[in-house]
Amino acid sequence: MRDHDSQDFGAVFYVEHQDSPGEHDYERGYFAVDDLWWSGQTHCDRMPTAATPKTSPSCDFSGGYCQWFSTSNQPGHATFVFERTTPSQSEEAEDPGPATDIEGGKEGHALVILGRDTTSEHDRAILESPDLDLWDNSTKCFQFWMQFVSANDIASLTVQIFERSGAFQLIPWTLSGESAHWSEWTLAQFPINPVIEGEGTSFGFKIMIEAVGGPNEGGYAAIDNIGYGPPESADSCLVNPPEADPDHVPSTCTDDEFECHDGTCIPNVN
């Protein structure tokens, strides 16, 4: 028996009913329970409309890929894929990549993809999340740390959201590889809102991080410490870097100025 959202199983209790003692003709029924919730309060409030998430995409890749799936549009023989590696392994192989891990060391794992491993400009490396949901019909924040260094060696790095039934696809975050310059670990993030076509709803979806091969053979992209959960405040999960917002207007700031999220240019403070 499937649960209320058709993903996991709940507990089912069967009840047998006999018309009178000793008779063996009876009817069977059942009742089912799921998503039990415990409150430490001294009184009993209404049960919340949804429980905590059943799966989480959060992962630091120290022990594996967690529930993420690394593949490509050429499964079986592709070389252009996200692979777990450490800075020391990259240095030993003389591969481009992060100089340090997210903690400043050499042995921490991250997912790295190399521009030189493309076989054509149509190669696509894909990192796909487990099934996710908003679970309480409120905005969530998706975050990861990244490096992206490319002169069109990797054409783009994009995050897409797919509704599980295939009803829609969103691109909330994308960077062009034409002049990617993030050689230090940089926080990447964007909000996921529960509003679809004007109606608030909790829906099932997957997140897909995609790198597309470019015409050149150099550069790299790296991903680490993926996180997902409620934002600390309403304005704490603005799209970052700002230019990753698909609606971003190119900056008019000079090299001596810093661009705020609202597009305002302020002097750099050294």
N, C-alpha and C positions, 0 to 999 in steps of 0.2 A: 504493500500500500504506500503510495507516494504521500509526501507531506503537503502542506498548503501551498508551497511554491514550486512543487514538482521537482525538487532536487534530492532531498535526503529522506530517510525513513524515520518515522516516529514510533512510539510504542502503541501496540494494538492489544486490547483485552477482549477475549471472546467470552460471551455469556450464554450458558445453556439454560433453557427453560423447559421444565417438564410439567404437564398438566396435573399430574398427581404422583405421589411417591410410588416407585416400583414400575411405572410405565416407561417404556423406552422410546416412544415417539415424542420427539421434542423439536423445537425450532431453535436455531442458533442466531445470535446477533452479536454485535460488537460495539465498543466505543473506543475512540483513539485520542491520545494526547500528544502534544508537541510543543516546543518552545516554552518549557517551564521557566518561570521567572521567580526569583527569591528577593524579597525586600526585608531589610533590617528594621523597618519602621514598626512602631507599636500598633498602627492601624493599617487597614488594608485599602489601598487606593486601587484605582482601575489599572489593570495590566497594560503595559505599553503596547502600542500597535505593532511593534516589530522588535526583534531581538538584535543581538550583536551580529556582525557579519560572519557567515559560515566559512569564508575563505578570505585570505589577506594577501595582497601582492607584495607586502613589505619583505625586503630581502637585502642582505649585505654581501651575498655570494661567497661568504667565507667557507661554507660547507657544501656548496653546489649551487644549482639554479633555483632552489626552493621549488615553487610551483610554476615557474616561468618555463616557456618552451622556446628554444632557439632553433630556428630553421631558416629557409630561404625559398625563393621562387624556383630554385633548382635543387630540390631535395635529393639526397643520394650521392651527388657528385660536386656539390658547391664548395668553394673555398672561402667565399665572401660571407662569413657568418660571425655572430657575436660569440667569442670564446673567453672562458675564464683564464686569466693569467695574472701574474704579479709583475711589478716593476723589475725585480731582479731577473725573472725569466725573460722579460723583453730585452733587458740589457745583454743577457747571455746570448740570446739569439740575434742580437743586433737589429731588433725590430723597433720601429717607432712606437711611442706609447707614453703614458704618464711617467714622469721622473720619480714620483713617490705615490704611495697609496693614499687613501682618504685621510689616514691618521698621520701622514708624514713619514711613514716607514717604507720598506722595500718588499715586505712579504705579504701584504694584504691583497686579497683577490679583488678584481674588478672584471667587467666584461669589456673586451676591446675588439674593435674591428679595424682592419687595415685597408687603406685605399688600394694598395698594390695587389691585393688578392682578388680584385674584380677581373672577370673574364670578358665582360661587356658592359656598356653603359646602361644596360637594362637589368643588371644584377640587383637584387633586393634582399637584404638581410633582415630577418623578422624576429622580434622578440615578443612573444605573446603571453599575456597574463592568464591566470586561471579565471573561472567565472566569478564575477563580482556583482555587488548590488549596493545601493545606497542605504539599505537596511532600516533607516528611520526617516526617510524622506527629507533629508537635509543636505545642504551643500557639503561636499568633501574636498580635500586638497590632495592632489597627487604630486609627489615630489621625487626627485632623484638628483644625484650629483653627477656632473658630466664634464668631460673635456672634449673639445672638438677643434681639431687643427686641420685645415684643408685649403688648398687652392684649386677647388673643383676636383680634388682627388676622390672625395665622397661628395656627390652632388647635393645631398640633403639629408637631414636627420629630422624625422617627423613622428609625432605621437597621434594615433587615431583611436577613436572610441567606436566600437561596434555594438549596437543593440543585439542581444542574443538571438532574437528571432529574425534579424536582418532588416528590421523596419527602418533603421536609419544609420548613418555614419557621420561622425563629427571629426574635424581636425582642429583641436584646440591649441596645438603647439607645433611649430615647425621652424627650422633654421636652414638657410641656404649654405652650401659648402663653398660657394664662390670665393668667399673671403673669411672663412671661419677662423677665429683667432683666440679661442678659449683654451689656452695652454695650461691654465691652473684650474683646480677643481672649482666648479661653479654650480651654485644651486639652481636647478631647473624646476619650475612648478607651474601649475595652473589649477583653477577650480573646476569641479564637476558639479553641475547644478541639477536639481531634480525636476526642472521645468522643461517639458517637452511639448511643443506646439501649444503653449499657453496654459497647460494643465500640469499641476504638481502631481508627480507619481513616483513610486519606487519601481525601478526597472532593473533587469539583469543585463549585464554588458561585459565586454572584454576590452582591455587596453592593448594596443599593439604599437611597439616602438619599431620604426622602420628606417634603415639606412639604404640609400640608393647609390649605386656605383656611378662614378664620374669618368671623364675621359682621360684623366691623368693617373699616375701611379705613385702616389705618396699620401702622406697625411694619415690621420686616424681619428676615431671617435671612441670614447670610453664612458661607461656607465657604472655607477655604484650606489649603494645605500638607497634603494627605492623605498618610499614610504607612502602611506595612504591612511587618511583619517580626517576627523573634524579639524577645520582651521582654528588657530588660536583666537582670531577675531575676524570681523567681516572684511577687513582690508589687509589681512596678513597673507593672503594667497593670491595676490595679483600675478599675472603671467610674468615669468622671469626666465631668461633675460627678456627685457621688453620687446626686443626685435623678434622674439619667437611668437609673439601674438600675430595671428594671420591678418588682423586688422591694423597692425602697427604702421604708422606713418614714418618714413625714414627721418632720422634725426637731422636737425639743422644746427646742432651744437658744434662748436669748434673743438680742436684737440685739447684746448685748455679749459674746457667746460664739461660738466657732468650732466647727463640727461635724466631728469626725474621721470617717474612713471606717467605723469600727466603731460610729458613732452617739454616741460620747462627746462631751460638751460641755466645752470648755476656754476660759478667759478669752482674749479678744482682746488681743494685745500691740500697742500703738501705737508 
